[in-house]
C-alpha cells in the first residue's frame, strides 16, 4: 500500500467554489484529481486528516476515490487566486465518473436494497470511529456510483473532530453523523427487518477493520509529505487514540446508542 506521487501536466481549468477552494488537476497518470493544498498551518493539518482518513477508508473497503500526492507546477495555476505554498504538494482525490451527488433530490436514484443500507451503516460507523464531524444531514459528503450501485464517501478533512490534534478525541452525536439524514431515514423505513443481521455483520467487520488499520498505521504516517510541516510525533499520538481499546469500545457503544435513538424517533 503506497500512495502515488504525481505531477500536473497542464494548466488548472477549474477551481471549486467550496470553502477550501480545491482545484481540478490533470496529472501525469492521465487522470484528473480534485486537489486540496496547503494554505496555512491549519490547512496542513487538514491535509494530514484527508490523507489518513482516505487511507483508513480504503482499509475499511468504503469505495472512496483513489488518492495521490500531487505536485502542481507553479505555472499551471494559470492566474487562479490562491495563497498556496508552491513548494508543498497537494492532496488529490481521483475524479470519479458515473457518479451523482447525494442530495434529497437524488435519493430516488439509489438502488434500494438491504446491501445499500448496510453500506451506509458501515460508512456511519467508520465516521464514529474516526470522529468525522462533516458527514451529516446538512452535508452528506457522499456520491453514488450509478454503475456499481455503491456509495462513494468523500472528504476526510474533518476526521479527528475537525482536525483537532491538541485535544483528545471526543464522541460524535447523532446530529454529527449521517444517521441524522433523510437518506438514512428512507433506507431504514424500507429495510428495518434487515437491521439485526446488518448489526451482527458490522460488529464482526469493525474488529477486522480496526485490526487491519493497526497493522498499517506506521506506513500511513510515512506517506505524509515532509513539506506539510506537521510533526510526526503529534500525528502518531493522535492516531494512537483511534487504536486504543477504550476508544474502540466507547465508539461501538455510542454508535449503537445513537442508532437506537434514531430508530425510535
C-alpha positions in Angstrom: 0.0 0.0 0.0 1.6 3.2 -1.2 0.1 6.5 -2.3 1.3 7.5 -5.8 3.2 10.8 -6.3 2.1 12.6 -9.5 2.8 15.8 -11.3 0.4 18.2 -13.0 0.6 18.2 -16.8 -1.5 21.2 -17.9 -2.9 24.4 -16.5 -5.7 24.1 -14.0 -9.0 24.6 -15.7 -11.4 24.7 -12.7 -11.4 25.9 -9.1 -14.4 24.8 -7.0 -16.3 27.4 -5.0 -16.3 25.4 -1.7 -14.6 26.8 1.4 -11.2 25.2 0.7 -11.3 26.2 -3.0 -9.9 22.8 -4.4 -8.8 22.7 -7.9 -9.2 20.1 -10.7 -5.8 19.0 -11.9 -4.9 16.7 -14.9 -2.0 14.6 -13.7 0.9 12.6 -15.1 -1.1 9.3 -14.9 -3.6 10.9 -17.4 -6.3 11.1 -14.8 -8.0 14.2 -13.2 -7.7 14.8 -9.5 -9.6 17.1 -7.2 -6.7 18.7 -5.2 -6.6 20.4 -1.9 -3.4 22.3 -1.0 -1.5 23.9 1.9 -2.5 27.5 2.5 -1.7 27.7 6.2 -0.5 25.7 9.2 -4.2 24.8 10.0 -4.6 23.7 6.3 -1.7 21.4 6.6 -3.4 19.5 9.5 -6.5 19.2 7.3 -4.4 17.7 4.6 -3.0 15.2 7.0 -6.5 14.3 8.1 -7.6 13.9 4.5 -4.7 11.5 3.8 -5.2 9.4 7.0 -8.9 9.3 6.6 -8.8 8.3 3.0 -6.2 5.6 3.7 -8.2 4.2 6.6 -11.4 4.3 4.5 -9.5 2.2 1.9 -8.6 -0.4 4.5 -12.3 -0.4 5.5 -13.2 -1.0 1.9 -15.5 2.0 1.7 -15.2 2.7 -2.0 -13.6 6.1 -1.6 -11.9 7.6 -4.6 -8.3 6.7 -5.3 -5.8 9.3 -4.0 -2.4 10.8 -4.8 0.2 13.3 -3.7 0.2 15.9 -6.5 3.0 18.3 -7.3 1.2 21.2 -9.1 3.7 23.2 -11.2 3.7 26.9 -10.4 2.8 27.9 -14.0 -0.2 25.6 -14.0 -2.1 27.8 -11.5 -2.9 29.9 -14.5 -3.7 33.1 -12.5 -6.1 31.4 -10.1 -6.4 33.2 -6.8 -4.6 31.1 -4.1 -2.2 31.5 -1.3 -0.9 28.0 -2.0 2.7 27.3 -1.0 4.2 26.4 -4.3 6.8 24.2 -2.7 4.3 21.9 -0.9 2.5 19.1 -2.7 -1.3 18.9 -2.8 -3.5 16.1 -1.8 -5.6 14.7 -4.7 -8.7 12.6 -4.9 -9.2 11.0 -8.3 -12.3 12.4 -10.1 -14.8 9.6 -10.5 -17.1 9.2 -13.5 -20.6 7.8 -13.5 -21.4 9.2 -10.0 -24.1 11.6 -8.7 -24.0 13.7 -5.5 -26.3 12.5 -2.7 -28.9 15.2 -2.1 -32.6 15.0 -1.1 -33.4 15.3 -4.8 -31.3 12.3 -5.8 -32.2 9.8 -3.1 -34.7 8.2 -5.6 -31.8 7.3 -7.9 -30.3 5.0 -5.3 -30.8 1.2 -5.7 -33.0 0.4 -2.7 -31.6 -2.9 -1.4 -30.5 -4.2 2.1 -26.9 -4.2 1.0 -27.2 -0.4 0.2 -28.5 0.2 3.8 -25.6 -2.0 5.1 -23.1 0.1 3.3 -24.5 3.3 4.7 -24.2 1.9 8.2 -20.7 0.8 7.5 -19.8 4.4 6.5 -21.6 5.8 9.6 -19.6 3.5 11.9 -16.3 4.5 10.2 -17.2 8.1 10.8 -17.9 7.5 14.5 -14.6 5.7 14.8 -12.6 8.4 13.0 -14.6 11.2 14.8 -15.6 12.7 11.4 -17.9 15.7 12.1 -18.5 16.5 8.4 -20.9 13.9 7.1 -24.4 14.7 8.4 -27.9 15.7 7.3 -26.7 19.1 6.0 -23.6 17.8 4.2 -23.7 14.2 3.1 -20.2 14.2 1.6 -21.4 11.2 -0.4 -21.7 10.3 -4.0 -23.4 7.3 -5.6 -21.9 5.2 -8.3 -24.8 4.5 -10.7 -22.9 1.8 -12.5 -21.6 -0.2 -9.5 -24.5 0.8 -7.2 -22.3 1.8 -4.4 -21.9 4.9 -2.2 -18.7 6.8 -2.6 -17.8 8.6 0.6 -15.6 11.7 0.1 -13.8 14.4 2.1 -12.0 13.4 5.3 -10.5 16.7 6.3 -12.8 16.8 9.4 -11.8 13.5 10.9 -10.2 13.7 14.4 -13.0 16.2 15.4 -12.4 18.5 12.5 -8.6 18.1 12.5 -8.2 18.8 16.2 -4.7 17.5 17.2 -4.2 19.2 20.6 -7.2 17.7 22.5 -8.3 14.1 23.0 -10.8 12.5 20.6 -14.5 13.1 21.5 -17.5 11.1 20.5 -19.9 12.1 17.8 -23.6 12.9 18.4 -26.4 11.9 16.2 -26.5 15.3 14.5 -22.8 15.0 13.7 -23.4 11.9 11.6 -25.2 10.6 8.6 -27.7 8.8 10.9 -29.5 12.2 11.1 -30.0 12.3 7.3 -33.1 11.8 5.2 -31.1 9.2 3.3 -30.8 7.1 6.4 -34.5 7.5 7.3 -35.6 6.4 3.8 -33.4 3.3 3.8 -34.4 2.4 7.4 -38.0 2.6 6.5 -37.5 0.0 3.7 -35.1 -2.3 5.4 -35.8 -2.2 9.2 -36.2 -6.0 9.3 -32.6 -6.4 7.9 -31.1 -4.3 10.7 -30.3 -7.1 13.2 -28.4 -9.1 10.6 -26.6 -6.0 9.4 -25.5 -5.2 13.0 -24.1 -8.6 13.6 -22.0 -8.4 10.4 -21.0 -4.8 11.2 -19.7 -5.8 14.7 -17.6 -8.5 13.1 -16.3 -6.2 10.4 -15.5 -3.5 12.9 -13.0 -5.7 14.7 -11.4 -6.8 11.5 -11.1 -3.3 10.0 -9.6 -1.7 13.1 -7.1 -4.6 13.3 -6.0 -4.0 9.8 -5.6 -0.3 10.4 -3.4 -1.1 13.4 -1.2 -3.2 11.2 -0.7 -0.5 8.6 -0.7 2.7 10.6 3.0 3.3 10.6 3.1 3.0 6.8 0.2 5.5 6.5 2.1 8.1 8.7 5.2 7.6 6.5 3.1 8.7 3.5 2.7 12.3 4.9 4.9 14.7 2.8 7.6 16.4 4.9 6.6 19.7 3.1 3.4 19.8 5.1 5.5 20.6 8.1 3.5 18.6 10.6 5.5 16.8 13.4 5.2 13.0 13.0 5.0 12.6 16.8 1.8 14.7 17.0 0.2 12.6 14.3 1.3 9.3 15.7 -0.1 10.3 19.1 -3.4 11.3 17.6 -3.7 8.1 15.5 -2.9 6.0 18.6 -6.1 7.3 20.2 -8.1 5.6 17.4 -6.4 2.3 18.2 -6.9 2.5 22.0 -9.2 -0.4 23.2 -11.2 2.0 25.3 -11.9 4.2 22.3 -12.9 1.1 20.2 -15.4 0.0 22.9 -16.8 3.5 23.5 -17.3 4.1 19.8 -19.3 0.9 19.4 -21.5 1.7 22.5 -22.1 5.3 21.3 -22.8 4.2 17.8 -25.4 1.7 19.0 -27.0 4.2 21.4 -27.3 6.8 18.6 -28.6 4.2 16.2 -31.2 3.0 18.7 -32.3 6.6 19.5 -32.6 7.3 15.8 -34.7 4.2 15.1 -37.1 5.1 18.0 -37.9 8.5 16.6 
